[in-house]
Amino acid sequence: MSDYLVRALAFDGKVRAFAAKTTETVGEAQRRHNTWPTATAALGRSITAGVIMGAMLKGEEKLTVKVEGNGPIGPMIIDSNAKGEVRGFVTNPQVHFELNEVGKLDVRRAVGTEGAVTVVKDLGLQDMFSGQTPIVSGEIAEDFTYYFAVSEQVPSSVGLGVLVNPDNTVLASGGFIVQLMPGCDEETISHIETHLSTIEPVSKMIEKGYTPEQILAAVLGEDQLQILSSMPVEFKCQCSKERFGAAIMSLGVGEIQEMIDEDGGAETECHFCLEKYYYDESELKGFINDILEQ
């Protein structure tokens, strides 16, 4: 089953919810960056949160999430949009520790417990929306729960999970975000809290074959759930040779000529997907001509 995401309402519109299976998407990130298990779990949880947050956008809107703690993996950057496309990287991918005291990958140790979660939304307007909150646990899900409560003032429950195989590949990955709408009553909140206290970890549900719909049914109760829509989710980078070429042109004639004189060409690499693009001497000279003709 390919990765996908569902949007839903529950309790007569008092609650909105999203759930996603991201096993192949996170697996693609793991393969491209050769992440070790603890780094995979941290990056995978962040990618899942990012793609669900992207589903809250519309049209051509997009967002960038930065999780920057004081742990050894360094900053993680996630880009996503309203189409289910997401990409991400971790600064130091080869980080792994022994399992923590509850037998899980020690994401908190890898991420760190001090730092910030920053979300920048490009809504196609002149100004970007930017929100930032401190890291409160380093486990990622709790950090996004806090972000929604403080920065966007939307009480939310965030569940994220990644299971990693012994050979470092991704066994299961997914997550959910449940948000209370204005006017949500105490009885509904209590009902959701009861369900949340009894469900299995989301990664275990994915491993057992739960669909995103079934995850939300477990979280909210099947009789309360109204699925609105679904869409595919994939790791997709927006980079291209043309985009990097434009970036090289922005350096100006002097620096481009230096590339020609010293290296006879130029090579660039995308942080997100590690795709490399090479520009030979004639292409660089073409950039110089284009600049001079402007």
C-alpha positions in Angstrom: 0.0 0.0 0.0 1.5 3.3 -1.1 1.7 6.2 1.3 -1.3 8.5 1.7 -3.0 10.9 4.0 -6.6 11.4 5.0 -8.5 14.5 6.2 -11.5 14.1 8.5 -14.0 15.7 10.8 -15.4 14.2 14.0 -18.0 15.0 16.6 -20.2 17.1 14.3 -17.3 19.3 13.2 -16.0 20.0 16.7 -12.8 18.2 15.8 -10.6 18.1 12.7 -8.1 15.3 12.1 -5.4 14.1 9.8 -3.6 10.8 9.6 -0.9 9.6 7.2 1.1 6.5 6.4 4.6 7.6 5.5 6.6 4.4 5.4 7.8 4.7 1.8 8.3 8.4 2.1 10.5 8.2 5.1 12.2 5.1 3.6 13.2 7.3 0.6 14.7 9.9 2.9 16.6 7.2 4.8 18.0 5.7 1.6 19.1 9.1 0.1 20.8 10.3 3.3 21.9 6.9 4.7 20.5 7.8 8.1 21.2 5.6 11.1 18.2 4.3 13.1 17.9 7.1 15.8 18.4 9.8 13.2 15.9 8.0 10.9 13.3 8.1 13.7 13.8 11.8 14.4 13.8 12.8 10.7 10.9 10.4 9.9 8.7 11.9 12.7 9.5 15.4 11.5 8.7 14.5 7.9 5.4 13.0 8.9 4.5 16.1 10.9 5.6 18.3 8.0 3.5 16.5 5.4 0.4 16.6 7.6 0.9 20.3 8.3 1.2 20.7 4.5 -2.2 19.1 4.1 -3.7 22.0 6.2 -2.7 24.4 3.4 -4.4 25.1 0.1 -3.5 25.5 -3.5 0.1 26.5 -4.1 0.8 27.3 -0.4 3.9 25.6 1.2 5.8 25.6 4.4 9.2 24.9 5.9 9.7 23.4 9.3 13.0 23.6 11.1 13.7 21.5 14.2 16.9 22.7 15.8 17.8 21.2 19.1 21.1 21.0 21.0 21.6 17.3 20.3 24.1 15.7 18.0 21.9 15.3 14.9 21.8 19.1 14.4 19.1 21.0 12.6 16.4 19.1 10.6 14.7 21.0 7.7 11.4 19.8 6.2 9.6 21.4 3.2 6.1 20.4 2.3 3.1 21.6 0.4 -0.7 21.1 0.0 -0.2 18.4 -2.6 1.3 15.7 -0.3 4.9 16.4 -1.5 7.5 16.5 1.2 11.3 16.6 1.4 13.7 16.8 4.4 17.2 16.3 5.7 19.1 16.1 8.9 22.4 17.8 9.4 24.2 14.8 10.9 22.5 11.6 9.5 24.9 9.0 11.1 23.7 9.3 14.7 22.5 6.3 16.7 22.3 5.3 20.4 21.2 2.4 22.4 17.4 2.1 23.0 16.1 4.3 25.8 14.7 3.1 29.2 11.4 2.2 27.6 13.0 0.2 24.8 12.5 2.8 22.0 14.9 4.7 19.8 16.3 7.5 21.9 15.1 10.4 19.7 15.2 12.9 22.6 18.9 12.3 23.1 19.6 12.7 19.3 17.5 15.9 19.0 18.2 17.5 22.4 15.9 19.1 24.9 16.8 22.7 24.2 16.2 24.6 21.0 13.3 25.6 18.9 10.7 24.4 16.4 10.2 27.1 13.6 7.5 27.0 11.0 7.5 29.4 8.1 4.4 29.3 5.8 4.4 30.7 2.3 0.8 31.5 1.7 1.5 33.3 -1.6 1.2 36.7 0.1 3.8 39.4 0.4 4.7 38.5 3.9 5.5 35.0 5.2 3.8 33.6 8.4 6.4 32.6 10.9 6.0 30.9 14.2 8.5 29.6 16.7 8.2 27.7 20.0 10.8 26.1 22.2 11.5 22.4 22.1 9.8 20.9 25.2 10.9 17.2 25.0 12.9 16.4 21.9 10.6 13.6 21.1 9.1 15.6 18.2 5.4 14.8 18.7 5.2 16.7 22.0 7.2 19.6 20.5 4.6 20.0 17.6 1.7 19.6 20.1 3.3 22.6 22.0 3.8 24.5 18.8 0.2 24.3 17.8 -1.1 25.2 21.3 1.2 28.2 21.7 2.0 29.6 18.2 -1.3 28.8 16.4 -3.5 28.6 19.5 -5.1 25.4 18.4 -5.3 22.6 21.1 -3.9 19.6 19.3 -2.8 16.0 19.9 0.1 14.9 17.7 1.1 11.2 17.4 4.2 10.3 15.3 6.1 7.1 15.0 8.9 5.3 13.1 10.0 1.7 13.3 13.4 0.8 11.8 14.6 -2.6 10.6 17.9 -4.2 11.7 19.3 -3.3 8.3 18.5 0.4 8.9 15.6 0.4 6.4 12.2 1.8 7.5 9.7 -0.8 8.7 6.8 1.5 9.5 6.1 5.2 9.7 3.1 7.4 10.2 1.3 9.8 12.3 -1.8 11.8 13.2 -2.8 15.3 14.2 -6.1 15.9 16.0 -7.2 19.4 16.6 -10.1 20.9 18.6 -12.2 23.5 16.9 -13.6 26.6 18.7 -16.5 25.6 20.9 -15.5 22.0 21.4 -17.2 20.8 24.6 -15.7 19.1 27.6 -17.5 15.8 27.0 -15.9 15.5 23.5 -12.4 16.4 24.9 -12.8 13.7 27.6 -13.9 11.2 25.0 -10.8 11.9 22.9 -8.5 11.8 25.9 -9.8 8.4 26.9 -9.2 7.0 23.4 -5.7 8.5 23.3 -4.8 6.9 26.7 -5.6 3.4 25.4 -4.3 3.3 21.8 -1.2 1.6 20.7 1.8 3.7 19.4 1.1 4.9 15.9 4.1 3.1 14.5 2.8 -0.2 15.9 -0.6 0.4 14.2 1.1 1.1 10.9 3.2 -2.1 11.3 0.0 -4.1 11.9 -1.4 -2.7 8.6 -3.7 0.0 10.0 -4.7 2.4 7.3 -4.8 6.2 8.1 -8.6 5.8 8.3 -8.3 3.0 10.9 -5.8 5.1 12.9 -8.2 7.9 13.2 -11.0 5.5 14.1 -8.8 4.2 16.9 -8.0 7.7 18.1 -11.5 9.2 17.8 -14.0 6.3 17.6 -15.3 4.9 14.4 -18.9 6.1 15.0 -17.7 9.7 15.3 -15.5 9.9 12.2 -16.3 11.5 8.9 -13.6 11.1 6.3 -13.5 14.1 3.9 -10.7 13.3 1.5 -7.4 11.5 0.9 -4.3 12.2 -1.2 -1.0 10.4 -2.0 2.1 11.3 0.0 5.6 11.1 -1.4 9.2 12.3 -1.0 9.6 14.8 -3.8 12.3 17.3 -4.2 11.7 20.6 -6.1 15.4 21.0 -7.1 16.5 21.1 -10.8 19.5 22.0 -12.8 17.8 25.2 -13.9 17.1 26.3 -10.3 20.7 25.8 -9.3 21.8 27.5 -12.5 19.8 30.6 -11.5 21.5 30.5 -8.1 25.0 30.4 -9.8 24.0 33.3 -12.0 23.1 35.3 -8.9 26.7 35.0 -7.7 27.8 37.4 -10.5 30.4 37.5 -13.3 33.5 37.5 -11.0 32.7 34.4 -9.0 31.5 32.5 -12.1 34.8 33.4 -13.9 36.7 32.2 -10.9 34.9 28.8 -11.2 36.0 28.6 -14.8 39.6 29.6 -14.1 40.1 27.4 -11.1 37.9 24.3 -11.8 36.9 24.5 -15.4 33.3 23.9 -14.3 31.1 23.7 -11.2 29.2 21.0 -9.3 26.2 21.6 -7.0 24.5 19.2 -4.6 20.9 19.5 -3.2 20.8 19.3 0.6 17.3 17.7 0.5 17.8 14.9 -2.0 21.6 14.8 -2.6 21.1 15.1 -6.4 24.3 16.5 -8.0 24.3 18.9 -11.0 27.4 19.6 -13.1 28.0 22.7 -15.2 30.8 22.6 -17.7 32.8 25.6 -18.9 30.6 26.4 -21.8 27.5 26.5 -19.6 29.2 28.8 -17.1 30.3 31.1 -20.0 26.7 31.1 -21.1 25.7 32.3 -17.6 28.2 35.2 -17.9 26.9 36.2 -21.3 23.3 36.1 -20.0 24.3 38.4 -17.1 26.1 40.9 -19.4 23.1 41.0 -21.7 20.7 41.9 -18.9 
